[in-house]
Amino acid sequence: MLRAVLDANVYVSAYVRPEGPPGQIVERLLRNAAFDVILSTAIVNEVLQALAYPKVLKSARTKVEPDLWFEDIIVLAAFVKDHEISAVSEDPDDDKYIAAAIEGRASFVVSGDPDLLNVKERGGVRIVNPRAFLDLL
């Protein structure tokens, strides 16, 4: 089974617009367990913070509270310990996704972030956009 780390922007996009590719990815995770999702404490904190932004709450098409929505994902996740890796991305805040993927033996990091997508591959982990990952499911 595929193992993947999803960037916070994928979760936010899925929450705001569930019909888009990120929303379809999360839907397949929740309904079919189509892949194993990997999380770390740092990723959970970033996602919860991003989901609480007023702009996100105002534009969301999902009717469930964001923390309850994300809790359904947390229950399915395999957790790894946070650890640092040498700078990989232009944005050091993005390195936690690659570190979690390596630690969790994931094959993919799914992101819409250009800084991460420019990395393309690190430590056997491919960084792909949501559409490309959806095509693999």
N, C-alpha and C positions, 0 to 999 in steps of 0.2 A: 504494500500500500504506500502511496505517496505520503511524504511528510513535508510540511511546509510551515514557514513562519510568515505571518501576514503583517505588513507594516500598519501603523496606526491610521494612515490615510486610507487604507483599504477598508478598515472597519468603519471609519467615519463615512466614507462614500457609501458603504453598504447600508448604514443606518439612515443616511439622508435620502438615498435613492435606491431602494431595494431592487428595482427592476434592472439596474445596470450590471455590468460584469462583476464588480465587487459584491453586490447584493446577491447575485446568482451563485457566487463562490460560497458565501456564508450560508445561503439557503441549502446548497448541496451538503455542506458540512453538517448543518443542523438536522436536515431530513434524512440523509442517506449515510452520514459519516463517510463521505466520498474520499476523504483524506484525513491524515492525522495532523492536527494543528499543534504547534509548539508555542509555548508562552514562557516568559520569565516575569519576575516581579517588576522589573524596569519597564517592560513592554506593557504590562497591565496598567501600571501607573500612568504611562503616557496616553494610552487609549482612553482611560477613564477621564483624564484631564481634557483631552481633545473632544470627547463626546459631551462634556459639560459646557463647552463654549456657547455663549448665547446665540451666535450666528448659526451654529449647528442645530441647536434646539429649535430655533425659529424656522429653519428651512427643512427640517426632517419630515419625511412622509411616513415614517414608522410611528405608530401610535403608542408603543410601549416605552416606558421610561428607559433612558439609555443604560443605566446601571443594571437594570433587570434584563434588558436585551443582551448585554455583554455577559452577564452571569451565565446565561445558557451556553455561551461559547466556552467560558472558563471551565465549566463542569466537564466538557469534552476534551479539554487540552491536556497535553503532557507538559509538565513544568520542568524547566531546567534552571540551574543556578545562574545568577548574573555573573558574568566575568568579562574582563576587558580583553580586547585584542588590539594589536597595533593598528594605527590609523589606516582605515581602508577607504572610506568614503570622503568626499570633500567636506561633508558635515559629520563631525565626530559623534553627534547624537545618533546618527544612523548605524553606527558600528554595532550597537547592541543587537540589531536584527541578525546580522551576519554571525555574531558570536553565539546567539541563541540557536541559530540554524546548525552551526558546527557542533555545538555541545549536544543538541538534540538529534544529531545525525539526519537532519532534514536535507532534502535534495534541492529545495527551492526557498527563496525569499520572494514574496509577492509584494510589489510596491508600484506606486505611481510616481514616486519621487525620482526626478532626473539624476540627482546625486548618486542614489543607490543603483539605478538602472545603468548608469555609466560604468559601474564596476563590472557588470556582466557576470563574473564568476569569481569566487574566492573559496579556497579550501574544499573544492568539490561541490560547492553550493552555487546553483545558478540563480541569478536575480532576473526576474521576469515581471512584465506588467500583468495586470489582472486578466486581460483578454487572452494572452498567451497561456496563462495558467488554466483558465477556464477551458481552453481548447484541449488541454491535456487530461482533463477530468472525464 
